[in-house]
């Protein structure tokens, strides 16, 4: 296996404000996210528990949304969030959520989702906890993501937030024995036993 160091863009991360136009020109294949102009390298490959939770959720969403207007996508999949007064090439908010649901087909293009998804699910990893709970929470709230779930696979818990008057309202923290009624998709209920089933 090669030990070659991946070179960063010419400018230092802290010195430059990056946009989607820059993102498209990055000279390496390593996955990154851009949050308010700053680059965040993606963490190492997720744990097996993380992948089980993601797989189970994707299976439930696939079965429920098949043939419907709302569709789900899972990482890696670029989401270019809107910035007021700027076009998408100038956006400084490019993320790769673990799972997202989009109910407006016009937002989906070949290179990803251009606009705020209706629902985002992030599954915590040790290296992403601060980013998912603080940085992305604020970003998704500002961008108009209607529903945000933060899943802690280590404890089998899910925190649900719903956008009201441009601010996230915490609905509840759910545990493995609970069933969550999705706010974005009215006829969808998620049994967490199925989500955390190994």
ZISUL-V635578 format. One record per residue. RES is the residue in one small letter. BURIAL is b if it has 24 or more other C-alpha atoms within 12 Angstrom, else e. Layout:
RES&BURIAL + RES&BURIAL
This chain:
x&e + x&e + x&e + x&e + x&e + x&e + x&e + x&e + x&e + x&e + x&e + x&e + x&e + x&e + x&e + x&e + x&e + x&b + x&b + x&b + x&e + x&b + x&b + x&b + x&e + x&e + x&e + x&e + x&e + x&e + x&b + x&b + x&b + x&b + x&b + x&b + x&b + x&b + x&b + x&b + x&b + x&b + x&e + x&e + x&e + x&e + x&e + x&e + x&b + x&b + x&b + x&e + x&b + x&b + x&b + x&b + x&b + x&b + x&e + x&e + x&b + x&e + x&e + x&e + x&e + x&e + x&e + x&e + x&e + x&b + x&b + x&b + x&b + x&b + x&b + x&e + x&b + x&b + x&b + x&b + x&b + x&b + x&b + x&e + x&e + x&e + x&e + x&b + x&e + x&b + x&b + x&b + x&b + x&b + x&b + x&b + x&b + x&b + x&b + x&b + x&b + x&b + x&b + x&e + x&e + x&e + x&b + x&b + x&e + x&e + x&e + x&b + x&b + x&b + x&b + x&b + x&b + x&b + x&b + x&b + x&b + x&b + x&b + x&b + x&b + x&e + x&e + x&b + x&e + x&e + x&b + x&b + x&b + x&e + x&e + x&b + x&b + x&b + x&b + x&b + x&b + x&b + x&b + x&b + x&b + x&b + x&b + x&b + x&b + x&b + x&b + x&b + x&b + x&e + x&e + x&b + x&b + x&b + x&b + x&b + x&b + x&b + x&b + x&e + x&e + x&e + x&e + x&b + x&e + x&e + x&e + x&e + x&e + x&b + x&b + x&b + x&e + x&e + x&e + x&b + x&e + x&b + x&b + x&b + x&b + x&e + x&e + x&e + x&e + x&b + x&e + x&b + x&e + x&b + x&b + x&b + x&e + x&e
